Amino acid sequence: MLASFFRLRWQGKAPLDRLFWRDMLLVGTAINIASSGLALILLGLKLPLWLVLTVHFLPVPYNIFLSLAVWRTAEKAGGAKASLMMLGSALWLIATVVA
C-alpha cells in the first residue's frame, strides 16, 4: 500500500488536485508543523542540538518528493492551473525548508 502511494505519485498517476491540495498542502504541512513542534519541545528539554535539528529537518526528503511529484504530474496535465500548482509547490518547498 505504501509503495503504491509513492509509485502512483512519482509516475504522475495520482490526480493533480489531490496531490497538490491534500497530499502536499494539507498532509505535508501538518507533518512539518508536527516535526517543528516536536523539535521545539526537544529544544525546551535541552536535548542535544543535533537531535533537535534532525527532528526538525526529518520531513525534508518527503517534501522534496511531494514537490517533484507535483511538477511531474503538472507537466503531464499542462495548462495554467498546472503551472500555478508547479509554482505553488516550489514556494511551499522553500517555505518548509526555511521555516
N, C-alpha and C positions, 0 to 999 in steps of 0.2 A: 504494500500500500504506500509506504513512504517513498520507495523507489519510483513508483509510478507518478507520485506527486511531482518529484523533481524532473523526471523524464518528460512528462507532458508539458511542463513549463519550459524546459530547455528546448524542446522541439517546436515550440510555438503552437502547441495544440490546445492549450487552455484558452478560454475566452479572454480577450484582452481586458474587458471591463472587470472581470473577476480578478484577474491577475493584478491589475493596477489598483483598483479600489479596495478589494478585500484583502488579498494576499500581501500587497506591499504597504499600502497606506494604513489599513486597519490593523492587521495582524503584525506586520513588520514594525510599525510604530509602537504597538503595545509591547512587543518583545524588547525594543530599545528602551522604552520607559522603565520596564521592569528591571532590565540589566543595569541601567543608570541608578535606579533607586536602590538596588542591592549593593551596588558599588559605593554609594553614599553611606549606607548603613555600615558596610565593612570599614570605610574610612573613619566613621564615627567611633567604631570599636577599636580604632588604632591598629588595624591589621596591616601587614606589610604592603607598601605601595605597589609592588609588582602584582600582588593578588588583586588589589582594587582595580588596577588598570586592566588586568586580564579579564576580569568580570565585566568591566565597562565596555571593552572592545570585543568581547566574545561574539556578538551578533554581526560584526563587520563582514565576514565571509558570506553569511546568509544575505545581508543587504546587497552586496555586490552581485550575488547570484540573482536576486529578485530584479535588480535594475537591468542586468544583462538580459534576463528573460523578457522583461517588458520591451526592451529595444528589439530583440529578435522577433517577438510576436508583432510588434507595431510595424516593423519593416515589411512583414508579410501582408499586414492589413492595409497599409497605406492610408493616405488621406490626412486632412487637417487634424482630426481628433487624435489619430495615432501619433502625429508629430507632437502635439501638445502633451500627450502621455509620455513620450520619449523625453521631452524637456522636463516634465514634472518628475520623472523617475531620476533624472540626473540631479536635479535640485534637491530631491529627497535624499539621495545618497550623500551628497555633500553635507546636508544638514545633519544626517545621522552620524557621520564620521566626525564632524566638527563639534557637535553638541555633546 
